[in-house]
């Protein structure tokens, strides 16, 4: 069995090939299936419309609302499923990242390959924490795979956000990812004081998260009110800008309040997940891939960044 990276994670077994989380155009005829872990744009492309895909109902809604597409053929998966895809079985696990996010475990006669995508064992106020994952080979994210990224308890960060909104000195503009934190803020903050940028509001409606009003053109939030923006949107004049990202565990933004609220595993959680996986081989992908691999090797695991196409290795199962 081979595992490598080619604009997504590729797993090749005896008689099958799957592509996980493609983010650029790809030739769908080369793959038996495309596995989509969640709807963030660095894990999916509108070109999945031509493919046979496995994804959750929530991720299908994200594709429809954000990209205006759906795969030509698809299987809707839920955590706990074990799908028979002919030449391999596919186990579906909860990822705890954003609504509809999952991890996959490919089971074939050669062994098992686990694929975390983005995951968060801590969960949030809208998704429960990630399931444990065990596999012969584990492909795991390294977004915050540096020892500097240790996140405070999520409840403490929620309290900090709510306290900023309660000050009432100025409108509060929260800039964050529409998928994930957009739903968290709708559940955290009072709906009668909450405005949502249109693209955030549309996604919340599609995912079934009520709360807040859509920010129409010309509306200016008052002190004590909150508007949730996308990552690149400008805050209303005179508002207090609050940015939510795990990066603010080690850095602070200019002209804004930075709060390290993340939908990813922090460094200790990454180490714990790897150790508990009992994997004979670990490949790191996305983010601090080399640093995380070095730490995993120090802990006695066999780890490295995922190889690119053309530098694959054949894994011999024990």
Secondary structure, DSSP 8 states (H G I E B T S, - for coil): -EEEESSSEEEEETTEEEEES--S---GGG-SEEE-----TTT--GGGGGSEEEE-HHHHHHIIIIIS---SEEEE--TT-EEE-SSSEEEEEE--SSTT-EEEEEEETTEEEEE--S--TT--SSS--------SEEEEEETT-STT-----HHHHHHHHHHHHHT-SS-EEEE--TTTHHHHHHHHS-GGGEEE-HHHHHHHHHHT---SEE--TT----TT-EEEE-TT----TT-EEEEE-GGGGT---TTSEEE---SS--HHHHHHHHHHHT-SEEEEEEESHHHHHHHHHHTT--EEE--BTT--------
